[in-house]
Amino acid sequence: MPTFRPQLNADLPASLVVFLVALPLCLGIALGSGAPLLSGIVAGVVGGVVIGALSGSPLSVSGPAAGLTAVVLAAISDLGSFEVFLVAVVLAGVVQIAMGLLKLGVVGHYVPNTVIKGMMAAIGLILILKQIPHLVGYDADFFGDEGFNQADHDNTFTALGHAIGALSPGAAAVGIAALLWLQLAEVIGYAKTKLGRIIPSALIAVAGGTLLATALPQLLGDAWAVATSHRVHLPQLSTTSWVVPRWDAISQPAVWATALTLALIASLESLLSIEAADRLDPLKRVTPTNRELMAQGAGNMVSGFLGGLPVTSVVVRTSVNAQAGAQTRWSAILHGVILALSVVLLTSVLNQIPLATLAAILIATGYKLTHPKKVIAPLVKQGALQWVPFALTVVAILLTDLLRGIALGLLVATVFIAFNDFRSSISLTNLGTNYILQLRRNVSFLNKGKLKESLEKLPRGCDLLVDISQADFIDPDIVEVIHDYATHAGLKGVTVSVRRAAHQSHILEPWS
């Protein structure tokens, strides 16, 4: 476990900010999944306390994930009840632990950085676009939805137009005021002040926004009142029934199929989020991915046992945690503890918080993830090999979902890398009358056309050095082209010699 006291001044304020964001997300994702509201809170608490304690990531925060909403909604319908679905959640945790023991966590390391950056930027844009309606009091879509197509038959872009048409003046005033304060705090460096280290700007935004929502109807009339439906809806424990798994369904094939689906999707999302978390860490600590899979598995087992939704490491909460200045995983643990205490002690107080203030926090977080100068400009300078896969990943995630967008980005990045390797496998350098034909890495028959073009460029009477010392593999077709050229090079007065590595003595043996 990490040292607690030395990091308390950083981790406690950060945990409060994460809690404020996690609370409506847990409720919104449960609502969108067709599950009991309390199941979202249970998943949030388990994601913070259990996974936070077992994970090796200093900044990652786990909880119910918007990316699983459609899967959970369909699974509950197919299995017939939420109680049966909980059995699948527990079994999914068992599968994840097995995946960790089999060391399958290494999969996350094979996603290119440009795709990870694209994922983070896309999530930033999604936060901005999805939270603008909530910022102005339009809550037709559930809080925390990340999908392009919404259950209300809108999509990410059409919802913006409807939101402006259905703007609530009170909610908009509260949300915009909170957003302006967050931007002002960023400009003046509030987080670095003594007060900022104790009371985060996000907490002030929420508290101030709640007070403003109370004062507006008294100052400007009832038209400026913030509707009850636009506030946090934390369920009362006294009126909520506790749901537990129905273990007699464990033998059903559909339960096991659902468990496997949940395990695979949750593991992929967690591994991608962990890669993002490591990039956000200013100390550049590296998370052990196999341990993370086992921690996620343990979390899903506990969440399922207690009646909670499946959990994953979540980029949104992780980003908020990092930007709030967290130093260790105690921030994630404390946010889970606060979440649990809030259900017991602070329901009536928290239910006064307008969603617009929480939307402002997420919009500010999204802007930092997509900052043009810090995110986009450096990639453009690095060339098309970096910015094209990045841009396509962003667009694909915006128009589909996280996993499909990542899959497309990974495909594009792989094609670009392969093309770059293909293009740089053969190079021809001119030094006066001397030419060096260099073969690098893997030179396959696909390079034959470029090789012939390079050889055709050679002038009469020159000296050619064929350097194969840096080639790992040379296709026999390539050897044949070079051999044929060298055999008849005398007709053009071209002298050909070969530079080999010690283990390449058998390649391009002297020709007659």
C-alpha positions, -999 to +999 in steps of 0.1 A: +000+000+000+012+035-007+023+058+021-007+077+033+002+108+054+028+124+031+004+125+002-028+135+021-026+172+011-027+162-026-048+131-026-077+142-004-085+173-024-082+153-056-105+126-042-132+152-035-131+164-071-132+128-085-161+121-061-181+151-074-177+138-110-181+101-102-214+105-083-236+116-112-217+094-136-224+063-115-261+072-113-264+081-150-247+050-162-269+028-140-300+046-154-287+042-190-280+005-184-315-002-172-301-012-137-310-001-102-295+033-094-278+018-063-259-006-085-240+023-100-231+036-066-219+001-054-198-002-085-183+032-079-174+024-043-159-010-053-140+006-081-125+031-058-118+011-026-112-025-039-095-018-072-078+012-058-062-009-031-052-038-054-041-019-085-006-008-092-017+024-110-011+056-090-037+076-109-062+053-125-098+055-111-122+026-118-160+025-117-190+017-139-181+026-175-203+043-201-187+020-228-205-010-212-239+006-211-253-009-243-238-043-234-253-043-199-287-031-211-289-059-237-275-085-213-301-077-186-329-080-212-315-113-226-309-129-192-343-119-180-333-101-147-307-080-131-301-107-104-291-132-131-269-106-148-250-101-115-239-138-117-223-130-151-205-100-135-189-122-108-179-148-134-164-120-156-142-111-127-130-147-124-121-147-161-102-114-157-081-128-129-073-158-151-063-135-179-040-117-155-024-150-143-019-159-180-001-126-184-024-113-211-021-077-198+008-072-222-018-066-250-021-030-239+015-023-247+009-030-284-014+000-289+006+028-306+010+061-287-007+080-315-038+059-310-037+064-272-034+102-278-063+100-302-084+081-277-077+107-250-085+136-274-117+119-286-129+115-250-121+151-244-142+162-273-170+138-263-170+153-228-173+188-242-200+179-268-220+156-245-219+180-215-229+212-232-266+201-231-264+194-194-245+227-189-277+246-202-302+223-184-311+199-212-311+164-197-328+143-224-297+120-225-284+104-193-255+120-176-222+103-186-234+088-220-204+086-244-221+070-274-228+088-307-263+075-310-285+083-280-315+064-266-336+096-271-330+091-309-307+121-310-270+119-316-241+138-302-245+167-327-283+169-331-286+170-293-267+203-293-293+220-315-321+207-293-303+218-262-300+254-274-337+254-282-347+240-248-322+261-228-331+266-191-320+301-180-313+291-144-293+260-152-274+278-180-265+307-157-253+283-130-233+261-155-217+290-173-208+307-140-191+275-128-172+271-161-160+307-161-147+303-125-129+271-135-112+289-164-104+319-143-088+296-117-067+280-144-055+314-157-046+328-123-029+296-111-054+291-082-043+254-078-008+265-068-020+289-040-022+278-004-060+279-005-060+260-038-040+231-023-067+227+003-100+236-015-100+226-052-115+250-077-140+223-088-153+221-052-158+259-052-176+257-085-200+231-072-207+248-039-210+282-055-232+269-083-255+252-057-258+285-038-265+304-070-292+280-080-309+286-047-306+324-050-316+329-086-354+323-083-355+346-053-336+374-072-350+370-107-382+350-103-394+315-108-384+314-145-348+311-133-354+282-109-333+251-115-356+221-119-355+192-095-349+169-125-317+188-132-302+180-098-283+149-085-307+121-077-290+100-051-313+072-039-324+070-003-311+037+012-343+035+033-364+032+002-340+011-019-341-027-019-307-045-021-303-068-051-280-099-049-270-125-075-293-154-083-269-183-081-292-209-095-286-194-129-249-201-129-252-232-151-270-212-179-248-210-211-261-175-217-247-164-183-212-177-192-214-161-227-223-127-211-195-132-186-169-138-213-181-107-233-180-085-202-145-098-193-131-091-227-146-057-232-139-045-196-103-058-198-096-040-231-111-007-218-091-010-186-058-017-204-064+013-227-073+035-198-042+024-179-020+034-209-037+068-208-032+070-171+005+064-174+007+091-200-011+116-177+013+108-148+038+136-144+062+112-127+058+087-157+053+057-135+045+024-153+015+003-142+019-035-141-008-045-166-012-082-154-017-070-119-042-045-132-062-073-149-063-092-116-073-061-097-101-054-121-112-090-119-113-089-081-133-056-083-159-072-107-163-102-084-169-080-054-192-056-073-213-085-086-216-101-052-228-068-037-253-060-065-231-036-085-225-029-122-194-042-139-164-019-135-134-009-156-106+017-153-122+048-167-104+075-187-127+104-176-124+099-139-087+091-143-082+124-162-100+144-136-079+127-109-046+135-126-057+171-133-068+176-097-032+169-086-035+133-072-002+117-063-010+081-053-039+056-056-051+068-022-070+094-041-091+066-058-096+048-025-107+080-007-131+089-035-147+055-030-150+060+007-165+094+003-190+080-022-201+053+003-204+078+031-224+102+009-252+076+004-255+071+041-250+107+054-253+134+027-282+123+005-303+154+010-274+178+007-260+162-025-294+161-041-293+199-042-263+200-066-272+212-101-259+189-129-248+220-148-220+226-122-207+190-127-210+194-165-188+224-162-161+203-145-162+177-172-161+203-200-130+219-184-114+184-182-123+177-218-107+210-229-074+200-212-074+166-230-079+183-264-058+215-259-047+224-295-012+237-286-004+208-262-020+179-280-026+186-317+003+209-327+031+185-316+016+156-336+012+177-368+049+187-365+059+150-364+043+143-398+015+123-413+027+090-397+016+105-363-013+129-370-033+108-396-039+078-373-045+102-344-071+122-364-089+090-377-090+076-342-106+107-329-132+108-357-139+071-354-145+072-316-167+103-320-189+086-346-190+051-331-177+041-297-144+037-278-135+001-289-145+004-325-127+037-328-096+022-312-097-008-336-099+015-366-071+037-353-049+006-346-055-006-381-046+027-397-015+031-375-004-004-384-008+003-421+011+035-418+039+019-399+041-009-424+042+016-453+069+036-436+090+005-431+083-006-467+094+028-480+125+030-459+137-006-465+157+005-496+176+037-501+201+049-527+227+075-518+250+093-542+286+104-533+301+117-565+305+087-588+300+063-559+266+050-550+254+031-519+223+009-522+213+002-486+189-025-476+174-023-440+152-045-418+129-067-438+132-065-476+104-085-493+093-091-528+070-060-524+102-039-525+112-053-559+097-025-579+115+002-559+148-018-561+146-020-599+138+018-601+169+025-579+192+004-601+179+020-633+189+054-620+226+045-618+247+062-645+272+044-666+307+040-652+298+044-615+307+023-585+279+007-566+282-006-530+253-029-520+251-026-482+230-055-467+246-054-433+215-039-416+190-062-433+173-087-410+156-105-440+161-104-477+136-121-500+151-144-527+134-123-553+154-093-541+186-113-542+178-124-577+173-088-590+206-076-575+224-107-588+210-102-623+220-065-623+255-073-610+260-100-636+254-076-665+267-044-648+299-046-668+280-037-699+274-003-684+308+000-669+293-003-634+314-019-606+294-037-580+306-047-545+287-060-514+290-051-477+278-079-455+275-086-418+294-116-404+263-139-405+255-129-441+283-146-459+260-168-479+239-139-492+248-125-526+278-147-530+303-136-557+287-137-591+304-148-624 
